[in-house]
Amino acid sequence: MSKTSLKEFLGGGQAEAPVKEEKPLPDYVSIKVKVHPDDHRRLSDLAKAERPSSLQDLGVEGFNRVLAERGLPPLRPYKEG
């Protein structure tokens, strides 16, 4: 019986790592914010009461206020579709 290593048996030399395909970055990414169910209900009610709005709009408004307080530019507008 020959003393051949598994590496030699399977093809010898240096094994090349598979080439990772570069994927284009998405236009937008989503983030998750966890809140208590009662707070979710309050936020949803607030978004609907102030104007025809959504939690998305309310969240962006809040993030933009925090950015403005720190002298940073606002988030870019999100456009669905």
KELO-911082 format. One record per residue: residue number from 1; y, x, z of N, C-alpha, C in turn; residue in three letters. Coordinates in steps of 0.02 Angstrom, whole numbers. Layout:
BEGIN
ATOM | seq | n_c2 | n_c1 | n_c3 | ca_c2 | ca_c1 | ca_c3 | c_c2 | c_c1 | c_c3 | type
ATOM | NUM | Y | X | Z | Y | X | Z | Y | X | Z | ala $
...
***
This chain:
BEGIN
ATOM | seq | n_c2 | n_c1 | n_c3 | ca_c2 | ca_c1 | ca_c3 | c_c2 | c_c1 | c_c3 | type
ATOM | 1 | -58 | 43 | 0 | 0 | 0 | 0 | 61 | 45 | 0 | met $
ATOM | 2 | 109 | 29 | -43 | 169 | 71 | -47 | 219 | 50 | 6 | ser $
ATOM | 3 | 260 | 97 | 25 | 310 | 83 | 75 | 377 | 71 | 40 | lys $
ATOM | 4 | 386 | 13 | 13 | 447 | -6 | -22 | 487 | -53 | 22 | thr $
ATOM | 5 | 552 | -38 | 27 | 594 | -82 | 67 | 605 | -148 | 31 | ser $
ATOM | 6 | 622 | -198 | 67 | 637 | -263 | 38 | 694 | -258 | -12 | leu $
ATOM | 7 | 744 | -218 | 5 | 801 | -209 | -39 | 779 | -180 | -106 | lys $
ATOM | 8 | 736 | -129 | -104 | 712 | -99 | -165 | 669 | -149 | -204 | glu $
ATOM | 9 | 628 | -186 | -168 | 584 | -235 | -200 | 624 | -289 | -237 | phe $
ATOM | 10 | 679 | -310 | -206 | 719 | -364 | -235 | 767 | -341 | -289 | leu $
ATOM | 11 | 772 | -279 | -303 | 815 | -259 | -357 | 849 | -193 | -345 | gly $
ATOM | 12 | 833 | -161 | -292 | 859 | -94 | -282 | 932 | -93 | -263 | gly $
ATOM | 13 | 967 | -46 | -289 | 1037 | -28 | -279 | 1081 | -75 | -239 | gly $
ATOM | 14 | 1144 | -66 | -250 | 1195 | -104 | -214 | 1197 | -176 | -240 | gln $
ATOM | 15 | 1194 | -222 | -195 | 1202 | -293 | -214 | 1276 | -309 | -215 | ala $
ATOM | 16 | 1296 | -341 | -268 | 1367 | -360 | -274 | 1378 | -427 | -241 | glu $
ATOM | 17 | 1434 | -432 | -206 | 1452 | -496 | -175 | 1472 | -545 | -230 | ala $
ATOM | 18 | 1453 | -608 | -222 | 1473 | -657 | -273 | 1549 | -661 | -278 | pro $
ATOM | 19 | 1572 | -671 | -339 | 1644 | -676 | -351 | 1667 | -745 | -327 | val $
ATOM | 20 | 1717 | -745 | -284 | 1744 | -808 | -258 | 1795 | -834 | -307 | lys $
ATOM | 21 | 1784 | -895 | -329 | 1830 | -926 | -378 | 1894 | -947 | -343 | glu $
ATOM | 22 | 1950 | -928 | -371 | 2015 | -946 | -342 | 2031 | -1018 | -361 | glu $
ATOM | 23 | 2046 | -1058 | -310 | 2064 | -1128 | -322 | 2139 | -1135 | -317 | lys $
ATOM | 24 | 2168 | -1177 | -360 | 2241 | -1187 | -355 | 2257 | -1223 | -289 | pro $
ATOM | 25 | 2314 | -1207 | -261 | 2335 | -1239 | -199 | 2354 | -1311 | -214 | leu $
ATOM | 26 | 2340 | -1357 | -168 | 2359 | -1427 | -178 | 2435 | -1434 | -173 | pro $
ATOM | 27 | 2461 | -1488 | -203 | 2533 | -1501 | -198 | 2553 | -1515 | -126 | asp $
ATOM | 28 | 2509 | -1548 | -88 | 2524 | -1566 | -19 | 2461 | -1558 | 23 | tyr $
ATOM | 29 | 2469 | -1546 | 86 | 2413 | -1545 | 133 | 2428 | -1597 | 187 | val $
ATOM | 30 | 2375 | -1623 | 216 | 2386 | -1672 | 270 | 2375 | -1637 | 337 | ser $
ATOM | 31 | 2409 | -1664 | 386 | 2400 | -1640 | 454 | 2380 | -1699 | 498 | ile $
ATOM | 32 | 2348 | -1685 | 552 | 2325 | -1738 | 596 | 2361 | -1731 | 663 | lys $
ATOM | 33 | 2387 | -1786 | 688 | 2419 | -1788 | 753 | 2381 | -1839 | 794 | val $
ATOM | 34 | 2356 | -1818 | 850 | 2318 | -1864 | 893 | 2363 | -1895 | 945 | lys $
ATOM | 35 | 2362 | -1961 | 949 | 2401 | -1998 | 998 | 2356 | -2051 | 1029 | val $
ATOM | 36 | 2377 | -2075 | 1087 | 2341 | -2129 | 1121 | 2346 | -2192 | 1078 | his $
ATOM | 37 | 2295 | -2234 | 1078 | 2297 | -2295 | 1037 | 2359 | -2339 | 1050 | pro $
ATOM | 38 | 2380 | -2344 | 1113 | 2440 | -2384 | 1128 | 2502 | -2353 | 1095 | asp $
ATOM | 39 | 2506 | -2286 | 1096 | 2563 | -2253 | 1065 | 2560 | -2260 | 989 | asp $
ATOM | 40 | 2501 | -2260 | 961 | 2494 | -2271 | 889 | 2521 | -2340 | 869 | his $
ATOM | 41 | 2505 | -2388 | 910 | 2529 | -2457 | 897 | 2605 | -2459 | 902 | arg $
ATOM | 42 | 2633 | -2426 | 953 | 2706 | -2426 | 961 | 2740 | -2391 | 902 | arg $
ATOM | 43 | 2712 | -2335 | 880 | 2741 | -2299 | 824 | 2737 | -2340 | 760 | leu $
ATOM | 44 | 2681 | -2374 | 750 | 2674 | -2417 | 690 | 2725 | -2474 | 692 | ser $
ATOM | 45 | 2732 | -2505 | 750 | 2781 | -2559 | 757 | 2852 | -2535 | 744 | asp $
ATOM | 46 | 2867 | -2476 | 770 | 2934 | -2447 | 760 | 2946 | -2434 | 686 | leu $
ATOM | 47 | 2897 | -2405 | 653 | 2906 | -2389 | 581 | 2917 | -2453 | 541 | ala $
ATOM | 48 | 2882 | -2506 | 558 | 2889 | -2569 | 521 | 2953 | -2606 | 539 | lys $
ATOM | 49 | 2975 | -2601 | 602 | 3034 | -2638 | 625 | 3099 | -2609 | 598 | ala $
ATOM | 50 | 3103 | -2543 | 594 | 3166 | -2512 | 573 | 3181 | -2523 | 500 | glu $
ATOM | 51 | 3131 | -2522 | 460 | 3140 | -2532 | 388 | 3070 | -2534 | 358 | arg $
ATOM | 52 | 3063 | -2554 | 296 | 2996 | -2549 | 267 | 2979 | -2474 | 264 | pro $
ATOM | 53 | 2940 | -2453 | 311 | 2927 | -2382 | 320 | 2853 | -2371 | 335 | ser $
ATOM | 54 | 2836 | -2310 | 351 | 2767 | -2294 | 368 | 2767 | -2240 | 422 | ser $
ATOM | 55 | 2709 | -2228 | 449 | 2703 | -2173 | 497 | 2719 | -2106 | 463 | leu $
ATOM | 56 | 2704 | -2101 | 399 | 2721 | -2041 | 361 | 2797 | -2030 | 364 | gln $
ATOM | 57 | 2835 | -2082 | 349 | 2909 | -2076 | 349 | 2934 | -2059 | 420 | asp $
ATOM | 58 | 2906 | -2093 | 470 | 2928 | -2081 | 538 | 2912 | -2009 | 560 | leu $
ATOM | 59 | 2854 | -1985 | 542 | 2835 | -1916 | 558 | 2880 | -1865 | 525 | gly $
ATOM | 60 | 2894 | -1876 | 461 | 2938 | -1829 | 424 | 3007 | -1829 | 455 | val $
ATOM | 61 | 3032 | -1888 | 473 | 3097 | -1893 | 506 | 3098 | -1852 | 570 | glu $
ATOM | 62 | 3045 | -1858 | 610 | 3041 | -1820 | 672 | 3036 | -1745 | 661 | gly $
ATOM | 63 | 2994 | -1725 | 613 | 2989 | -1653 | 598 | 3055 | -1626 | 573 | phe $
ATOM | 64 | 3090 | -1665 | 532 | 3155 | -1641 | 505 | 3207 | -1634 | 560 | asn $
ATOM | 65 | 3205 | -1678 | 610 | 3251 | -1671 | 667 | 3238 | -1606 | 705 | arg $
ATOM | 66 | 3174 | -1591 | 716 | 3157 | -1529 | 752 | 3178 | -1468 | 711 | val $
ATOM | 67 | 3166 | -1470 | 646 | 3186 | -1415 | 603 | 3262 | -1406 | 603 | leu $
ATOM | 68 | 3299 | -1462 | 599 | 3373 | -1458 | 599 | 3399 | -1429 | 665 | ala $
ATOM | 69 | 3368 | -1448 | 721 | 3389 | -1421 | 787 | 3382 | -1345 | 789 | glu $
ATOM | 70 | 3336 | -1319 | 750 | 3323 | -1247 | 749 | 3358 | -1212 | 690 | arg $
ATOM | 71 | 3400 | -1250 | 654 | 3437 | -1222 | 599 | 3395 | -1207 | 538 | gly $
ATOM | 72 | 3340 | -1243 | 530 | 3295 | -1232 | 474 | 3301 | -1288 | 423 | leu $
ATOM | 73 | 3285 | -1275 | 360 | 3290 | -1327 | 309 | 3238 | -1382 | 320 | pro $
ATOM | 74 | 3252 | -1442 | 296 | 3205 | -1498 | 304 | 3143 | -1489 | 260 | pro $
ATOM | 75 | 3094 | -1531 | 274 | 3034 | -1533 | 233 | 3051 | -1557 | 163 | leu $
ATOM | 76 | 3013 | -1535 | 115 | 3021 | -1561 | 47 | 2997 | -1633 | 45 | arg $
ATOM | 77 | 3027 | -1676 | 4 | 3005 | -1746 | 1 | 2934 | -1751 | -25 | pro $
ATOM | 78 | 2895 | -1795 | 3 | 2827 | -1809 | -20 | 2829 | -1865 | -70 | tyr $
ATOM | 79 | 2798 | -1854 | -126 | 2795 | -1906 | -178 | 2722 | -1921 | -192 | lys $
ATOM | 80 | 2703 | -1983 | -180 | 2633 | -2003 | -194 | 2623 | -2009 | -269 | glu $
ATOM | 81 | 2560 | -1995 | -289 | 2542 | -2005 | -359 | 2553 | -1947 | -399 | gly $
***
